[in-house]
Amino acid sequence: MISARSFHQNAKNQVKSISQAKKLSSPTSSTVVSSKVKENQKATQAEESLRRVMYLSCWGPY
């Protein structure tokens, strides 16, 4: 027969292992933030590039 204390300890250990597995499998908030920053930088760079092309096509040297 399993005592209440050992049952409780076993359940507690299982919860810890599940929570650790979730932490390892889910992306951290800093990873998500850095990927959003990179996406924002790429979008800004693309806008600047397009702006430069439009300017040069309208006002560039002939």
mmJSON file of the N, C-alpha and C atoms, coordinates in Angstrom:
{"data_MODEL":{"atom_site":{
"group_PDB":["ATOM","ATOM","ATOM","ATOM","ATOM","ATOM","ATOM","ATOM","ATOM","ATOM","ATOM","ATOM","ATOM","ATOM","ATOM","ATOM","ATOM","ATOM","ATOM","ATOM","ATOM","ATOM","ATOM","ATOM","ATOM","ATOM","ATOM","ATOM","ATOM","ATOM","ATOM","ATOM","ATOM","ATOM","ATOM","ATOM","ATOM","ATOM","ATOM","ATOM","ATOM","ATOM","ATOM","ATOM","ATOM","ATOM","ATOM","ATOM","ATOM","ATOM","ATOM","ATOM","ATOM","ATOM","ATOM","ATOM","ATOM","ATOM","ATOM","ATOM","ATOM","ATOM","ATOM","ATOM","ATOM","ATOM","ATOM","ATOM","ATOM","ATOM","ATOM","ATOM","ATOM","ATOM","ATOM","ATOM","ATOM","ATOM","ATOM","ATOM","ATOM","ATOM","ATOM","ATOM","ATOM","ATOM","ATOM","ATOM","ATOM","ATOM","ATOM","ATOM","ATOM","ATOM","ATOM","ATOM","ATOM","ATOM","ATOM","ATOM","ATOM","ATOM","ATOM","ATOM","ATOM","ATOM","ATOM","ATOM","ATOM","ATOM","ATOM","ATOM","ATOM","ATOM","ATOM","ATOM","ATOM","ATOM","ATOM","ATOM","ATOM","ATOM","ATOM","ATOM","ATOM","ATOM","ATOM","ATOM","ATOM","ATOM","ATOM","ATOM","ATOM","ATOM","ATOM","ATOM","ATOM","ATOM","ATOM","ATOM","ATOM","ATOM","ATOM","ATOM","ATOM","ATOM","ATOM","ATOM","ATOM","ATOM","ATOM","ATOM","ATOM","ATOM","ATOM","ATOM","ATOM","ATOM","ATOM","ATOM","ATOM","ATOM","ATOM","ATOM","ATOM","ATOM","ATOM","ATOM","ATOM","ATOM","ATOM","ATOM","ATOM","ATOM","ATOM","ATOM","ATOM","ATOM","ATOM","ATOM","ATOM","ATOM","ATOM","ATOM","ATOM","ATOM"],
"id":[1,2,3,4,5,6,7,8,9,10,11,12,13,14,15,16,17,18,19,20,21,22,23,24,25,26,27,28,29,30,31,32,33,34,35,36,37,38,39,40,41,42,43,44,45,46,47,48,49,50,51,52,53,54,55,56,57,58,59,60,61,62,63,64,65,66,67,68,69,70,71,72,73,74,75,76,77,78,79,80,81,82,83,84,85,86,87,88,89,90,91,92,93,94,95,96,97,98,99,100,101,102,103,104,105,106,107,108,109,110,111,112,113,114,115,116,117,118,119,120,121,122,123,124,125,126,127,128,129,130,131,132,133,134,135,136,137,138,139,140,141,142,143,144,145,146,147,148,149,150,151,152,153,154,155,156,157,158,159,160,161,162,163,164,165,166,167,168,169,170,171,172,173,174,175,176,177,178,179,180,181,182,183,184,185,186],
"type_symbol":["N","C","C","N","C","C","N","C","C","N","C","C","N","C","C","N","C","C","N","C","C","N","C","C","N","C","C","N","C","C","N","C","C","N","C","C","N","C","C","N","C","C","N","C","C","N","C","C","N","C","C","N","C","C","N","C","C","N","C","C","N","C","C","N","C","C","N","C","C","N","C","C","N","C","C","N","C","C","N","C","C","N","C","C","N","C","C","N","C","C","N","C","C","N","C","C","N","C","C","N","C","C","N","C","C","N","C","C","N","C","C","N","C","C","N","C","C","N","C","C","N","C","C","N","C","C","N","C","C","N","C","C","N","C","C","N","C","C","N","C","C","N","C","C","N","C","C","N","C","C","N","C","C","N","C","C","N","C","C","N","C","C","N","C","C","N","C","C","N","C","C","N","C","C","N","C","C","N","C","C","N","C","C","N","C","C"],
"label_atom_id":["N","CA","C","N","CA","C","N","CA","C","N","CA","C","N","CA","C","N","CA","C","N","CA","C","N","CA","C","N","CA","C","N","CA","C","N","CA","C","N","CA","C","N","CA","C","N","CA","C","N","CA","C","N","CA","C","N","CA","C","N","CA","C","N","CA","C","N","CA","C","N","CA","C","N","CA","C","N","CA","C","N","CA","C","N","CA","C","N","CA","C","N","CA","C","N","CA","C","N","CA","C","N","CA","C","N","CA","C","N","CA","C","N","CA","C","N","CA","C","N","CA","C","N","CA","C","N","CA","C","N","CA","C","N","CA","C","N","CA","C","N","CA","C","N","CA","C","N","CA","C","N","CA","C","N","CA","C","N","CA","C","N","CA","C","N","CA","C","N","CA","C","N","CA","C","N","CA","C","N","CA","C","N","CA","C","N","CA","C","N","CA","C","N","CA","C","N","CA","C","N","CA","C","N","CA","C","N","CA","C","N","CA","C","N","CA","C"],
"label_alt_id":[null,null,null,null,null,null,null,null,null,null,null,null,null,null,null,null,null,null,null,null,null,null,null,null,null,null,null,null,null,null,null,null,null,null,null,null,null,null,null,null,null,null,null,null,null,null,null,null,null,null,null,null,null,null,null,null,null,null,null,null,null,null,null,null,null,null,null,null,null,null,null,null,null,null,null,null,null,null,null,null,null,null,null,null,null,null,null,null,null,null,null,null,null,null,null,null,null,null,null,null,null,null,null,null,null,null,null,null,null,null,null,null,null,null,null,null,null,null,null,null,null,null,null,null,null,null,null,null,null,null,null,null,null,null,null,null,null,null,null,null,null,null,null,null,null,null,null,null,null,null,null,null,null,null,null,null,null,null,null,null,null,null,null,null,null,null,null,null,null,null,null,null,null,null,null,null,null,null,null,null,null,null,null,null,null,null],
"label_comp_id":["MET","MET","MET","ILE","ILE","ILE","SER","SER","SER","ALA","ALA","ALA","ARG","ARG","ARG","SER","SER","SER","PHE","PHE","PHE","HIS","HIS","HIS","GLN","GLN","GLN","ASN","ASN","ASN","ALA","ALA","ALA","LYS","LYS","LYS","ASN","ASN","ASN","GLN","GLN","GLN","VAL","VAL","VAL","LYS","LYS","LYS","SER","SER","SER","ILE","ILE","ILE","SER","SER","SER","GLN","GLN","GLN","ALA","ALA","ALA","LYS","LYS","LYS","LYS","LYS","LYS","LEU","LEU","LEU","SER","SER","SER","SER","SER","SER","PRO","PRO","PRO","THR","THR","THR","SER","SER","SER","SER","SER","SER","THR","THR","THR","VAL","VAL","VAL","VAL","VAL","VAL","SER","SER","SER","SER","SER","SER","LYS","LYS","LYS","VAL","VAL","VAL","LYS","LYS","LYS","GLU","GLU","GLU","ASN","ASN","ASN","GLN","GLN","GLN","LYS","LYS","LYS","ALA","ALA","ALA","THR","THR","THR","GLN","GLN","GLN","ALA","ALA","ALA","GLU","GLU","GLU","GLU","GLU","GLU","SER","SER","SER","LEU","LEU","LEU","ARG","ARG","ARG","ARG","ARG","ARG","VAL","VAL","VAL","MET","MET","MET","TYR","TYR","TYR","LEU","LEU","LEU","SER","SER","SER","CYS","CYS","CYS","TRP","TRP","TRP","GLY","GLY","GLY","PRO","PRO","PRO","TYR","TYR","TYR"],
"label_asym_id":["A","A","A","A","A","A","A","A","A","A","A","A","A","A","A","A","A","A","A","A","A","A","A","A","A","A","A","A","A","A","A","A","A","A","A","A","A","A","A","A","A","A","A","A","A","A","A","A","A","A","A","A","A","A","A","A","A","A","A","A","A","A","A","A","A","A","A","A","A","A","A","A","A","A","A","A","A","A","A","A","A","A","A","A","A","A","A","A","A","A","A","A","A","A","A","A","A","A","A","A","A","A","A","A","A","A","A","A","A","A","A","A","A","A","A","A","A","A","A","A","A","A","A","A","A","A","A","A","A","A","A","A","A","A","A","A","A","A","A","A","A","A","A","A","A","A","A","A","A","A","A","A","A","A","A","A","A","A","A","A","A","A","A","A","A","A","A","A","A","A","A","A","A","A","A","A","A","A","A","A","A","A","A","A","A","A"],
"label_entity_id":["1","1","1","1","1","1","1","1","1","1","1","1","1","1","1","1","1","1","1","1","1","1","1","1","1","1","1","1","1","1","1","1","1","1","1","1","1","1","1","1","1","1","1","1","1","1","1","1","1","1","1","1","1","1","1","1","1","1","1","1","1","1","1","1","1","1","1","1","1","1","1","1","1","1","1","1","1","1","1","1","1","1","1","1","1","1","1","1","1","1","1","1","1","1","1","1","1","1","1","1","1","1","1","1","1","1","1","1","1","1","1","1","1","1","1","1","1","1","1","1","1","1","1","1","1","1","1","1","1","1","1","1","1","1","1","1","1","1","1","1","1","1","1","1","1","1","1","1","1","1","1","1","1","1","1","1","1","1","1","1","1","1","1","1","1","1","1","1","1","1","1","1","1","1","1","1","1","1","1","1","1","1","1","1","1","1"],
"label_seq_id":[1,1,1,2,2,2,3,3,3,4,4,4,5,5,5,6,6,6,7,7,7,8,8,8,9,9,9,10,10,10,11,11,11,12,12,12,13,13,13,14,14,14,15,15,15,16,16,16,17,17,17,18,18,18,19,19,19,20,20,20,21,21,21,22,22,22,23,23,23,24,24,24,25,25,25,26,26,26,27,27,27,28,28,28,29,29,29,30,30,30,31,31,31,32,32,32,33,33,33,34,34,34,35,35,35,36,36,36,37,37,37,38,38,38,39,39,39,40,40,40,41,41,41,42,42,42,43,43,43,44,44,44,45,45,45,46,46,46,47,47,47,48,48,48,49,49,49,50,50,50,51,51,51,52,52,52,53,53,53,54,54,54,55,55,55,56,56,56,57,57,57,58,58,58,59,59,59,60,60,60,61,61,61,62,62,62],
"pdbx_PDB_ins_code":[null,null,null,null,null,null,null,null,null,null,null,null,null,null,null,null,null,null,null,null,null,null,null,null,null,null,null,null,null,null,null,null,null,null,null,null,null,null,null,null,null,null,null,null,null,null,null,null,null,null,null,null,null,null,null,null,null,null,null,null,null,null,null,null,null,null,null,null,null,null,null,null,null,null,null,null,null,null,null,null,null,null,null,null,null,null,null,null,null,null,null,null,null,null,null,null,null,null,null,null,null,null,null,null,null,null,null,null,null,null,null,null,null,null,null,null,null,null,null,null,null,null,null,null,null,null,null,null,null,null,null,null,null,null,null,null,null,null,null,null,null,null,null,null,null,null,null,null,null,null,null,null,null,null,null,null,null,null,null,null,null,null,null,null,null,null,null,null,null,null,null,null,null,null,null,null,null,null,null,null,null,null,null,null,null,null],
"Cartn_x":[0.846,0.0,0.898,0.538,1.32,0.848,1.807,1.431,1.077,0.352,-0.068,1.141,2.139,3.343,4.085,4.284,4.999,4.169,2.847,1.976,2.088,2.068,2.174,3.534,4.604,5.943,6.077,5.517,5.566,4.814,3.642,2.851,3.59,4.219,4.967,6.147,6.841,7.96,7.498,6.361,5.839,5.453,4.862,4.497,5.745,6.797,8.055,8.621,8.625,9.201,8.378,7.067,6.21,6.456,6.563,6.785,8.162,9.172,10.498,10.473,9.736,9.631,8.94,7.926,7.245,8.162,8.983,9.919,10.932,11.383,12.365,11.759,10.498,9.896,9.338,8.949,8.365,9.455,9.292,10.289,10.245,11.374,11.426,10.956,10.561,10.061,11.153,12.4,13.482,13.701,13.508,13.633,12.535,11.327,10.194,10.414,10.874,11.101,12.206,13.296,14.391,13.972,13.125,12.663,11.741,10.936,10.073,10.908,11.974,12.864,13.519,13.966,14.593,13.604,12.364,11.334,11.087,11.04,10.813,11.971,13.203,14.37,14.355,13.978,13.899,12.841,11.708,10.641,11.089,11.758,12.261,13.301,14.169,15.201,14.553,13.535,12.848,12.157,11.539,10.888,11.906,13.042,14.072,14.608,14.785,15.278,14.275,13.009,11.972,11.9,11.999,11.971,13.13,14.315,15.484,15.298,14.769,14.531,13.522,12.46,11.448,12.034,12.817,13.432,14.365,15.219,16.176,15.478,14.387,13.697,12.984,12.574,11.887,12.863,13.89,14.761,16.228,16.539,17.92,18.518,19.815,20.505,19.998,19.967,19.501,20.631],
"Cartn_y":[-1.176,0.0,1.249,2.221,3.446,4.443,5.02,6.007,7.324,8.155,9.453,10.332,10.239,11.066,10.677,9.381,8.96,9.249,9.105,9.434,10.919,11.753,13.198,13.561,12.968,13.248,12.82,11.666,11.173,12.118,12.551,13.478,14.803,15.272,16.522,16.422,15.313,15.102,15.05,14.437,14.363,15.751,16.566,17.925,18.732,18.564,19.269,18.856,17.563,17.095,17.578,17.633,18.135,19.62,20.387,21.828,22.105,21.304,21.482,21.152,20.117,19.749,20.86,21.472,22.573,23.768,24.047,25.171,24.936,23.706,23.401,23.439,23.066,22.991,24.329,25.208,26.478,27.536,28.416,29.46,30.472,30.98,31.967,33.308,34.163,35.468,36.288,36.136,36.895,36.437,35.149,34.648,35.224,35.268,35.811,37.294,38.03,39.463,39.715,38.952,39.178,38.855,37.843,37.548,38.651,39.237,40.352,41.578,41.814,42.949,42.752,41.539,41.251,41.454,40.996,41.194,42.679,43.451,44.887,45.563,45.149,45.72,45.399,44.176,43.798,44.619,44.829,45.615,47.059,47.624,48.996,49.1,48.11,48.107,48.011,47.182,47.042,48.348,49.013,50.296,51.343,51.402,52.361,52.073,50.818,50.43,50.833,50.574,50.944,52.462,53.18,54.635,55.175,54.59,55.013,54.743,53.588,53.245,54.201,54.489,55.415,56.811,57.271,58.587,58.662,57.659,57.67,57.541,56.787,56.656,57.948,58.731,60.004,61.159,61.221,62.393,62.091,60.874,60.481,61.114,60.917,61.485,60.846,61.661,61.186,61.099],
"Cartn_z":[0.0,0.0,0.0,-0.798,-0.918,0.137,0.833,1.842,1.165,1.86,1.325,1.043,1.888,1.713,0.429,0.183,-1.02,-2.272,-2.172,-3.289,-3.629,-2.612,-2.802,-3.401,-2.911,-3.411,-4.871,-5.211,-6.582,-7.52,-7.108,-7.919,-8.091,-7.036,-7.083,-8.062,-8.049,-8.958,-10.413,-10.66,-12.017,-12.532,-11.679,-12.074,-12.409,-11.612,-11.888,-13.232,-13.531,-14.787,-15.984,-15.819,-16.903,-17.131,-16.058,-16.211,-16.808,-16.459,-17.053,-18.532,-18.921,-20.335,-21.122,-20.541,-21.22,-21.391,-20.373,-20.472,-21.585,-21.74,-22.763,-24.161,-24.291,-25.61,-26.087,-25.188,-25.601,-25.792,-26.798,-27.002,-25.862,-25.506,-24.44,-24.967,-24.08,-24.492,-25.152,-24.724,-25.35,-26.786,-27.074,-28.441,-29.308,-28.789,-29.536,-29.806,-28.801,-28.95,-29.965,-29.902,-30.844,-32.274,-32.476,-33.826,-34.338,-33.452,-33.851,-34.214,-33.468,-33.752,-35.107,-35.397,-36.69,-37.83,-37.648,-38.666,-38.899,-37.817,-37.921,-38.654,-38.366,-39.026,-40.511,-40.877,-42.29,-43.014,-42.372,-42.988,-43.186,-42.199,-42.311,-43.421,-43.502,-44.542,-45.927,-46.064,-47.342,-47.732,-46.766,-47.047,-47.503,-46.835,-47.214,-48.606,-48.918,-50.237,-51.316,-51.082,-52.043,-52.195,-51.097,-51.138,-51.975,-51.81,-52.568,-54.058,-54.401,-55.806,-56.42,-55.697,-56.228,-56.409,-55.468,-55.562,-56.767,-56.911,-58.015,-59.367,-59.426,-60.703,-61.077,-60.086,-60.376,-60.53,-59.702,-59.642,-59.967,-60.259,-60.481,-61.723,-61.916,-63.08,-64.374,-65.419,-66.717,-67.693],
"occupancy":[1.0,1.0,1.0,1.0,1.0,1.0,1.0,1.0,1.0,1.0,1.0,1.0,1.0,1.0,1.0,1.0,1.0,1.0,1.0,1.0,1.0,1.0,1.0,1.0,1.0,1.0,1.0,1.0,1.0,1.0,1.0,1.0,1.0,1.0,1.0,1.0,1.0,1.0,1.0,1.0,1.0,1.0,1.0,1.0,1.0,1.0,1.0,1.0,1.0,1.0,1.0,1.0,1.0,1.0,1.0,1.0,1.0,1.0,1.0,1.0,1.0,1.0,1.0,1.0,1.0,1.0,1.0,1.0,1.0,1.0,1.0,1.0,1.0,1.0,1.0,1.0,1.0,1.0,1.0,1.0,1.0,1.0,1.0,1.0,1.0,1.0,1.0,1.0,1.0,1.0,1.0,1.0,1.0,1.0,1.0,1.0,1.0,1.0,1.0,1.0,1.0,1.0,1.0,1.0,1.0,1.0,1.0,1.0,1.0,1.0,1.0,1.0,1.0,1.0,1.0,1.0,1.0,1.0,1.0,1.0,1.0,1.0,1.0,1.0,1.0,1.0,1.0,1.0,1.0,1.0,1.0,1.0,1.0,1.0,1.0,1.0,1.0,1.0,1.0,1.0,1.0,1.0,1.0,1.0,1.0,1.0,1.0,1.0,1.0,1.0,1.0,1.0,1.0,1.0,1.0,1.0,1.0,1.0,1.0,1.0,1.0,1.0,1.0,1.0,1.0,1.0,1.0,1.0,1.0,1.0,1.0,1.0,1.0,1.0,1.0,1.0,1.0,1.0,1.0,1.0,1.0,1.0,1.0,1.0,1.0,1.0],
"B_iso_or_equiv":[0.0,0.0,0.0,0.0,0.0,0.0,0.0,0.0,0.0,0.0,0.0,0.0,0.0,0.0,0.0,0.0,0.0,0.0,0.0,0.0,0.0,0.0,0.0,0.0,0.0,0.0,0.0,0.0,0.0,0.0,0.0,0.0,0.0,0.0,0.0,0.0,0.0,0.0,0.0,0.0,0.0,0.0,0.0,0.0,0.0,0.0,0.0,0.0,0.0,0.0,0.0,0.0,0.0,0.0,0.0,0.0,0.0,0.0,0.0,0.0,0.0,0.0,0.0,0.0,0.0,0.0,0.0,0.0,0.0,0.0,0.0,0.0,0.0,0.0,0.0,0.0,0.0,0.0,0.0,0.0,0.0,0.0,0.0,0.0,0.0,0.0,0.0,0.0,0.0,0.0,0.0,0.0,0.0,0.0,0.0,0.0,0.0,0.0,0.0,0.0,0.0,0.0,0.0,0.0,0.0,0.0,0.0,0.0,0.0,0.0,0.0,0.0,0.0,0.0,0.0,0.0,0.0,0.0,0.0,0.0,0.0,0.0,0.0,0.0,0.0,0.0,0.0,0.0,0.0,0.0,0.0,0.0,0.0,0.0,0.0,0.0,0.0,0.0,0.0,0.0,0.0,0.0,0.0,0.0,0.0,0.0,0.0,0.0,0.0,0.0,0.0,0.0,0.0,0.0,0.0,0.0,0.0,0.0,0.0,0.0,0.0,0.0,0.0,0.0,0.0,0.0,0.0,0.0,0.0,0.0,0.0,0.0,0.0,0.0,0.0,0.0,0.0,0.0,0.0,0.0,0.0,0.0,0.0,0.0,0.0,0.0],
"pdbx_formal_charge":[null,null,null,null,null,null,null,null,null,null,null,null,null,null,null,null,null,null,null,null,null,null,null,null,null,null,null,null,null,null,null,null,null,null,null,null,null,null,null,null,null,null,null,null,null,null,null,null,null,null,null,null,null,null,null,null,null,null,null,null,null,null,null,null,null,null,null,null,null,null,null,null,null,null,null,null,null,null,null,null,null,null,null,null,null,null,null,null,null,null,null,null,null,null,null,null,null,null,null,null,null,null,null,null,null,null,null,null,null,null,null,null,null,null,null,null,null,null,null,null,null,null,null,null,null,null,null,null,null,null,null,null,null,null,null,null,null,null,null,null,null,null,null,null,null,null,null,null,null,null,null,null,null,null,null,null,null,null,null,null,null,null,null,null,null,null,null,null,null,null,null,null,null,null,null,null,null,null,null,null,null,null,null,null,null,null],
"auth_seq_id":[1,1,1,2,2,2,3,3,3,4,4,4,5,5,5,6,6,6,7,7,7,8,8,8,9,9,9,10,10,10,11,11,11,12,12,12,13,13,13,14,14,14,15,15,15,16,16,16,17,17,17,18,18,18,19,19,19,20,20,20,21,21,21,22,22,22,23,23,23,24,24,24,25,25,25,26,26,26,27,27,27,28,28,28,29,29,29,30,30,30,31,31,31,32,32,32,33,33,33,34,34,34,35,35,35,36,36,36,37,37,37,38,38,38,39,39,39,40,40,40,41,41,41,42,42,42,43,43,43,44,44,44,45,45,45,46,46,46,47,47,47,48,48,48,49,49,49,50,50,50,51,51,51,52,52,52,53,53,53,54,54,54,55,55,55,56,56,56,57,57,57,58,58,58,59,59,59,60,60,60,61,61,61,62,62,62],
"auth_comp_id":["MET","MET","MET","ILE","ILE","ILE","SER","SER","SER","ALA","ALA","ALA","ARG","ARG","ARG","SER","SER","SER","PHE","PHE","PHE","HIS","HIS","HIS","GLN","GLN","GLN","ASN","ASN","ASN","ALA","ALA","ALA","LYS","LYS","LYS","ASN","ASN","ASN","GLN","GLN","GLN","VAL","VAL","VAL","LYS","LYS","LYS","SER","SER","SER","ILE","ILE","ILE","SER","SER","SER","GLN","GLN","GLN","ALA","ALA","ALA","LYS","LYS","LYS","LYS","LYS","LYS","LEU","LEU","LEU","SER","SER","SER","SER","SER","SER","PRO","PRO","PRO","THR","THR","THR","SER","SER","SER","SER","SER","SER","THR","THR","THR","VAL","VAL","VAL","VAL","VAL","VAL","SER","SER","SER","SER","SER","SER","LYS","LYS","LYS","VAL","VAL","VAL","LYS","LYS","LYS","GLU","GLU","GLU","ASN","ASN","ASN","GLN","GLN","GLN","LYS","LYS","LYS","ALA","ALA","ALA","THR","THR","THR","GLN","GLN","GLN","ALA","ALA","ALA","GLU","GLU","GLU","GLU","GLU","GLU","SER","SER","SER","LEU","LEU","LEU","ARG","ARG","ARG","ARG","ARG","ARG","VAL","VAL","VAL","MET","MET","MET","TYR","TYR","TYR","LEU","LEU","LEU","SER","SER","SER","CYS","CYS","CYS","TRP","TRP","TRP","GLY","GLY","GLY","PRO","PRO","PRO","TYR","TYR","TYR"],
"auth_asym_id":["A","A","A","A","A","A","A","A","A","A","A","A","A","A","A","A","A","A","A","A","A","A","A","A","A","A","A","A","A","A","A","A","A","A","A","A","A","A","A","A","A","A","A","A","A","A","A","A","A","A","A","A","A","A","A","A","A","A","A","A","A","A","A","A","A","A","A","A","A","A","A","A","A","A","A","A","A","A","A","A","A","A","A","A","A","A","A","A","A","A","A","A","A","A","A","A","A","A","A","A","A","A","A","A","A","A","A","A","A","A","A","A","A","A","A","A","A","A","A","A","A","A","A","A","A","A","A","A","A","A","A","A","A","A","A","A","A","A","A","A","A","A","A","A","A","A","A","A","A","A","A","A","A","A","A","A","A","A","A","A","A","A","A","A","A","A","A","A","A","A","A","A","A","A","A","A","A","A","A","A","A","A","A","A","A","A"],
"auth_atom_id":["N","CA","C","N","CA","C","N","CA","C","N","CA","C","N","CA","C","N","CA","C","N","CA","C","N","CA","C","N","CA","C","N","CA","C","N","CA","C","N","CA","C","N","CA","C","N","CA","C","N","CA","C","N","CA","C","N","CA","C","N","CA","C","N","CA","C","N","CA","C","N","CA","C","N","CA","C","N","CA","C","N","CA","C","N","CA","C","N","CA","C","N","CA","C","N","CA","C","N","CA","C","N","CA","C","N","CA","C","N","CA","C","N","CA","C","N","CA","C","N","CA","C","N","CA","C","N","CA","C","N","CA","C","N","CA","C","N","CA","C","N","CA","C","N","CA","C","N","CA","C","N","CA","C","N","CA","C","N","CA","C","N","CA","C","N","CA","C","N","CA","C","N","CA","C","N","CA","C","N","CA","C","N","CA","C","N","CA","C","N","CA","C","N","CA","C","N","CA","C","N","CA","C","N","CA","C","N","CA","C","N","CA","C","N","CA","C"],
"pdbx_PDB_model_num":[1,1,1,1,1,1,1,1,1,1,1,1,1,1,1,1,1,1,1,1,1,1,1,1,1,1,1,1,1,1,1,1,1,1,1,1,1,1,1,1,1,1,1,1,1,1,1,1,1,1,1,1,1,1,1,1,1,1,1,1,1,1,1,1,1,1,1,1,1,1,1,1,1,1,1,1,1,1,1,1,1,1,1,1,1,1,1,1,1,1,1,1,1,1,1,1,1,1,1,1,1,1,1,1,1,1,1,1,1,1,1,1,1,1,1,1,1,1,1,1,1,1,1,1,1,1,1,1,1,1,1,1,1,1,1,1,1,1,1,1,1,1,1,1,1,1,1,1,1,1,1,1,1,1,1,1,1,1,1,1,1,1,1,1,1,1,1,1,1,1,1,1,1,1,1,1,1,1,1,1,1,1,1,1,1,1]
}}}
